[in-house]
Amino acid sequence: MKFGTKVIHAGVEPDPTTGAVMTPIYQTSTYAQEAPGKHKGFEYARTQNPTRTVLENNLAALENGTAGICFGSGLAAMDAILKLLNPGDEIISTNDLYGGSYRLMVRVYERYGIKAHFIDLSDTRKLEKKINKNTKLIWMETPTNPMLNIIDIKAVCEVAQKHKIWTCVDNTFASPYLQTPLDLGADIVLHSATKYLGGHSDVVLGALIVKDEKLAEELYFLQNASGAVPGPQDCFLVLRGIKTLHLRVERACKNAKKIAKFLQSHPKTKNVYYPGFKEHPGHEIAKAQMRDYGGMVSFDLVRDTFEDAIRVLSGTKVFTLAESLGGVESLIGHPASMTHASIPKPERLKVGLTDSLIRLSVGVEDVDDLIADLEEALVNL
Ligand SMILES: *Cc1c(COP(=O)(O)O)cnc(C)c1O
């Protein structure tokens, strides 16, 4: 099955009891048993819910995995991965990543004796040097947030496999339409389905997808044991969003390309970060491992100040000033004060996350209106 068919049909069958074409929302906490222990595969809704099962099977198919495991949020999904580790274990992570992922590793899991090292994973030699006998997990995000750096997933996974280290790719920014990390050797794919998969900014949900049966079993165990599961209505919303994933991401990519070009030629901006540009250092890798370059664009202002950034951010009308990304509507954000406020300033400056850096999540509106909106916000600087 091709991708555009899978989003609509993979794992989705008409409901066996009524023939309902769309997966029903099984809003129940428990299921009647015919006799003690004799049931239809559903006992209690933390453990199994039919709406969730359909979503999990659909996601497994989209990422070319064998199992999907859903959680109440992207960070709850990440929490389950970190619970695979033991005190003394170490993580090597990209140094340019989602602020909440950094916070979970440093401020929560360090207390349990798990140490995370943050390095530039676009250089695999640095990775080899950092690996030691305690390294258990390598954490990638590509394109990275918000600098849109590209990590060579295959190259990192080859190093990891040599040392028998798990690899996880946070595939939230790309979505499975653009990139399928399991095919490149990754062990686990993580999604904040809150973003492109849901696609309409109306739900918070997270998911893991794996190929390995034993890993799937351990993650299902943690899903049930810790209990951070999503509700059936949220699973329904993500399933519904996924049906148009390919159409939405295709259009967002097209719009982002035009907007990146517009910004690059604008006199008030500098350093436009967009992996589709030939001069982007990760362009060739992006071209090889992605189907297109995504809907995210970041840029600096010529006068690199908080004040100028705030003027642009409060000057747009079509772009909404908000955290998050991946919805049908375009969003504009200021990582230094919003999504990445939990990362100390010296840390963020090291990766180029300046005071004026602005991040766009380009939606699926008419691109002419989006460009006119940015033009109007920039003209006053
Ligand atoms: C939003 C996001 C997360 C966290 O997901 P939630 O659903 O908000 O918990 C993780 N990684 C990336 C790249 C994100 O954008």
The ligand as an ORCA input file, in Angstrom:
! r2SCAN-3c Opt
* xyz 0 1
  C       5.716     19.182     21.016
  C       6.910     18.339     20.906
  C       7.184     17.338     21.842
  C       6.307     17.112     23.060
  O       5.050     16.666     22.732
  P       3.726     16.933     23.625
  O       2.664     16.259     22.855
  O       3.564     18.413     23.717
  O       4.006     16.336     24.961
  C       8.297     16.553     21.637
  N       9.124     16.744     20.582
  C       8.886     17.709     19.678
  C       9.824     17.860     18.548
  C       7.789     18.532     19.805
  O       7.575     19.492     18.908
*
